[in-house]
């Protein structure tokens, strides 16, 4: 699958990045860049921060390019009854 999307959580006001790795796996990360706090979004093959071009691996959130050095914070998530449930 490899689908990536930003999701705004109404309850918390936070934005998360979701990566649907396959039919049974979803990974969730903060959408806040570890370099300067800008909003990270999905790119073609990874997550990208538009402020300074930092790149993050959707498989584990690690910084792979740009000025960011720290990984994105990962949150527990699961697919339950066809819906994605996030545990921030």
C-alpha positions as a printed NumPy array, in Angstrom:
array([[  0.   ,   0.   ,   0.   ],
       [  2.418,   2.668,   1.198],
       [ -0.237,   5.368,   1.638],
       [  0.744,   8.473,   3.632],
       [ -1.536,  11.223,   4.938],
       [ -1.749,  14.085,   7.454],
       [ -4.637,  13.831,   9.914],
       [ -5.925,  16.582,  12.204],
       [ -7.29 ,  15.236,  15.489],
       [-10.292,  17.327,  16.506],
       [-10.098,  16.236,  20.15 ],
       [ -6.502,  17.411,  20.672],
       [ -5.938,  19.914,  17.869],
       [ -2.755,  18.035,  16.97 ],
       [ -1.704,  16.932,  13.485],
       [ -0.373,  13.437,  12.904],
       [  1.251,  11.626,  10.01 ],
       [ -0.134,   8.211,   9.196],
       [  1.633,   5.63 ,   7.084],
       [ -0.456,   2.671,   5.983],
       [  2.357,   0.202,   5.439],
       [  0.057,  -2.637,   4.405],
       [ -3.531,  -3.837,   4.924],
       [ -2.867,  -4.699,   8.569],
       [ -0.296,  -2.105,   9.658],
       [ -0.544,   1.618,  10.31 ],
       [  2.256,   3.738,  11.762],
       [  1.593,   7.139,  13.355],
       [  3.982,  10.031,  13.974],
       [  3.833,  13.644,  15.076],
       [  3.685,  16.055,  12.126],
       [  6.053,  18.46 ,  13.902],
       [  9.556,  18.652,  12.421],
       [ 12.313,  17.97 ,  14.92 ],
       [ 14.458,  20.728,  13.414],
       [ 12.349,  23.904,  13.624],
       [  8.824,  22.786,  14.495],
       [  7.284,  23.229,  11.037],
       [  4.476,  20.979,   9.821],
       [  5.75 ,  17.841,   8.094],
       [  3.689,  16.271,   5.322],
       [  3.701,  13.307,   2.984],
       [  5.988,  13.358,  -0.044],
       [  6.292,  10.87 ,  -2.87 ],
       [  8.338,   8.309,  -0.934],
       [  8.861,   9.811,   2.526],
       [  7.712,  12.565,   4.873],
       [  9.037,  16.047,   4.054],
       [  9.281,  19.305,   5.977],
       [  8.687,  22.187,   3.541],
       [ 10.52 ,  24.764,   5.697],
       [ 14.068,  23.415,   5.361],
       [ 13.655,  20.23 ,   3.284],
       [ 14.19 ,  17.694,   6.049],
       [ 13.143,  14.168,   5.061],
       [ 11.889,  11.375,   7.333],
       [ 11.571,   7.633,   6.729],
       [  7.901,   6.535,   6.986],
       [  8.946,   3.079,   8.274],
       [ 10.459,   4.392,  11.522],
       [ 10.35 ,   8.219,  11.503],
       [ 14.127,   8.646,  11.357],
       [ 15.566,  11.78 ,   9.768],
       [ 17.167,  10.865,   6.441],
       [ 18.101,  14.281,   5.049],
       [ 18.133,  18.   ,   5.652],
       [ 18.964,  19.767,   8.887],
       [ 16.744,  17.563,  11.118],
       [ 18.73 ,  14.946,  13.051],
       [ 16.131,  13.542,  15.451],
       [ 13.367,  11.105,  14.484],
       [  9.705,  12.077,  14.496],
       [  7.879,  10.995,  17.65 ],
       [  5.987,   7.772,  17.008],
       [  2.616,   6.916,  18.55 ],
       [  0.834,   3.625,  19.013],
       [ -1.84 ,   3.033,  16.391],
       [ -3.904,   0.113,  15.185],
       [ -6.61 ,  -0.761,  12.726],
       [ -9.809,  -1.788,  14.489],
       [-13.023,  -2.642,  12.632],
       [-11.677,  -0.922,   9.523],
       [-10.836,   2.311,  11.357],
       [ -7.479,   3.673,  12.439],
       [ -7.219,   4.203,  16.199],
       [ -4.402,   6.414,  17.484],
       [ -3.079,   6.369,  21.057],
       [ -1.091,   9.604,  21.53 ]])
